[in-house]
Amino acid sequence: MPSLNVTFTEEEMEGVRAAAAAEGKSLKQYMHDLGVREMQRKRFVAGAVSWADRLRAEFDEAFPDEIPPSQRGEGVTAA
C-alpha cells in the first residue's frame, strides 16, 4: 500500500503528538486509527440520517404540533 505524506505546522504536530501520547499510541498508529474512526463516523451518520428519514412521517403524524428546526423562524421554539 502506498504511503501518504501529510504536512502539519509545528503547532499542529505538537497537538497530534500529544493526542497520540494521551492514547498510548505511536504517531503512526494514531494517524491510522484516526482515519478509520472518521470512516466509521461517516458510516454511522449516514445510517442515522437514513433511519431518521424512514421515521419522519411517523413522527410528524404522532407529533403534528412539532416544528422542525429547519422550518422555525429565529427565536421560535417547538410547541
C-alpha positions in Angstrom: 0.0 0.0 0.0 1.4 3.4 -0.9 2.4 5.8 1.9 0.9 9.2 2.3 2.8 12.4 3.1 0.8 14.8 5.2 2.2 18.1 6.4 1.5 19.9 9.7 2.6 23.1 11.2 4.9 22.7 14.2 2.0 23.7 16.5 -0.4 21.2 14.8 2.3 18.4 15.0 2.7 19.1 18.7 -1.0 18.6 19.2 -1.1 15.4 17.2 1.9 14.0 19.1 0.2 14.9 22.4 -3.1 13.3 21.4 -1.2 10.1 20.3 0.7 10.0 23.6 -2.5 10.5 25.6 -4.0 7.4 23.9 -0.7 5.5 24.4 -0.2 5.0 20.7 2.6 5.6 18.3 2.1 8.6 15.9 1.7 6.1 13.0 -0.9 4.0 14.8 -2.8 7.2 16.0 -3.0 8.6 12.5 -4.2 5.2 11.1 -6.8 4.9 13.8 -7.9 8.5 13.2 -8.7 7.7 9.5 -10.5 4.5 10.4 -12.6 6.3 13.1 -13.6 9.0 10.6 -14.7 6.4 8.1 -16.8 4.7 10.8 -18.2 8.0 11.9 -19.4 8.9 8.4 -21.0 5.4 8.0 -22.8 5.9 11.3 -24.0 9.4 10.4 -25.3 8.1 7.0 -27.2 5.3 8.8 -28.6 7.7 11.4 -29.9 10.0 8.6 -31.4 7.1 6.8 -33.1 5.9 9.9 -34.5 9.4 10.7 -35.8 9.8 7.2 -37.6 6.5 7.4 -39.3 7.5 10.7 -40.0 11.2 9.8 -43.6 10.6 8.5 -44.5 8.5 11.6 -43.0 11.2 13.9 -44.8 14.0 12.1 -48.1 12.1 12.4 -47.6 11.4 16.1 -46.5 15.0 16.9 -48.2 17.3 14.5 -47.5 20.4 16.5 -43.7 20.0 16.4 -42.0 22.4 14.1 -38.7 21.0 12.6 -35.7 23.2 13.4 -35.1 23.9 9.7 -38.6 25.4 9.4 -38.6 27.5 12.6 -38.2 31.2 12.4 -35.5 32.9 14.5 -36.4 32.8 18.2 -39.3 30.3 17.7 -39.3 27.1 19.8 -41.2 23.9 19.3 -44.7 23.5 20.7 
